[in-house]
């Protein structure tokens, strides 16, 4: 009896202490041509993604291209926490940024999820996955946004769901009533979209979407549509979210204790 009580107490304590803060946004390392993304441990999705940049067009030869780079956004706003999306430690949101130097800078980006796995899929970002476009403003655009399926065949039907939200993700937060209209999502035309940034600047807008199909790759052209030079100072980004693996709850563990107690009662009656 004493052993059973100790076991029940331990199970309840375990259930109360296993709910912990963990990363849920993919983190990135490397650039400016290749960056590797890694899903955080203890999540529904695991493994990696690879981001590559190519076909650089330099809008001003006096400045070099920058290329892709990892990004961490901290000082998250109350509107971010209202989404229910768990931030990474900090708290923060991590992304792969697509910066530029000058107007007319342009390059091609491919995000490849061949290294991503889950309990029900392999080599794809599964349907229903949440992703975010961050800080798409001052006439930044993502053009010819397209995707391929698990067989690496281009998707020609709608594969982006949303947008589900648009808000200021950082402090000091611009309230919803003063935020203004979101960026523009055009399409799809045979599965291809264009994302057009707002014409004014603030840090940093979060534009939330989800995939409606399994996606192996996402590809697009990053471009700066108008404006002058902004050396090292501009660029939007992409973030990808995964849910944590469900952990034992205290209620479930209490149920285990009840089963132990019932089992002992049955044995006594025998």
Rosetta blueprint (number, residue, H / E / L):
1 X L
2 X H
3 X H
4 X H
5 X H
6 X H
7 X H
8 X H
9 X H
10 X H
11 X H
12 X H
13 X H
14 X H
15 X H
16 X H
17 X H
18 X L
19 X L
20 X L
21 X L
22 X L
23 X L
24 X L
25 X E
26 X L
27 X E
28 X E
29 X E
30 X L
31 X L
32 X L
33 X L
34 X E
35 X E
36 X E
37 X E
38 X E
39 X L
40 X L
41 X L
42 X L
43 X E
44 X L
45 X L
46 X E
47 X E
48 X E
49 X E
50 X E
51 X E
52 X E
53 X E
54 X E
55 X E
56 X E
57 X E
58 X L
59 X L
60 X L
61 X L
62 X L
63 X L
64 X L
65 X L
66 X L
67 X E
68 X E
69 X E
70 X E
71 X E
72 X E
73 X E
74 X L
75 X L
76 X E
77 X L
78 X H
79 X H
80 X H
81 X H
82 X H
83 X L
84 X L
85 X L
86 X L
87 X L
88 X E
89 X L
90 X L
91 X L
92 X E
93 X E
94 X E
95 X E
96 X E
97 X E
98 X E
99 X E
100 X E
101 X L
102 X L
103 X L
104 X L
105 X L
106 X E
107 X E
108 X E
109 X E
110 X E
111 X E
112 X E
113 X L
114 X L
115 X L
116 X E
117 X E
118 X L
119 X L
120 X L
121 X L
122 X E
123 X L
124 X L
125 X E
126 X L
127 X L
128 X L
129 X L
130 X E
131 X E
132 X E
133 X E
134 X E
135 X L
136 X L
137 X L
138 X L
139 X L
140 X E
141 X E
142 X E
143 X E
144 X E
145 X E
146 X E
147 X E
148 X E
149 X L
150 X L
151 X L
152 X L
153 X L
154 X E
155 X L
156 X L
157 X L
158 X L
159 X L
160 X E
161 X E
162 X E
163 X E
164 X E
165 X E
166 X E
167 X E
168 X E
169 X L
170 X E
171 X L
172 X L
173 X L
174 X L
175 X L
176 X H
177 X H
178 X H
179 X H
180 X L
181 X L
182 X L
183 X L
184 X E
185 X E
186 X E
187 X E
188 X E
189 X E
190 X L
191 X L
192 X E
193 X E
194 X E
195 X E
196 X E
197 X L
198 X L
199 X L
200 X L
201 X L
202 X L
203 X L
204 X L
205 X E
206 X E
207 X E
208 X E
209 X E
210 X E
211 X E
212 X L
213 X L
214 X L
215 X E
216 X L
217 X E
218 X E
219 X E
220 X E
221 X E
222 X E
223 X E
224 X E
225 X L
226 X L
227 X L
228 X L
229 X L
230 X L
231 X L
232 X L
233 X L
234 X E
235 X E
236 X E
237 X E
238 X E
239 X E
240 X E
241 X E
242 X L
243 X L
244 X E
245 X L
246 X L
247 X L
248 X L
249 X L
250 X H
251 X H
252 X H
253 X H
254 X H
255 X H
256 X H
257 X H
258 X H
259 X H
260 X H
261 X H
262 X H
263 X H
264 X H
265 X H
266 X H
267 X H
268 X H
269 X H
270 X L
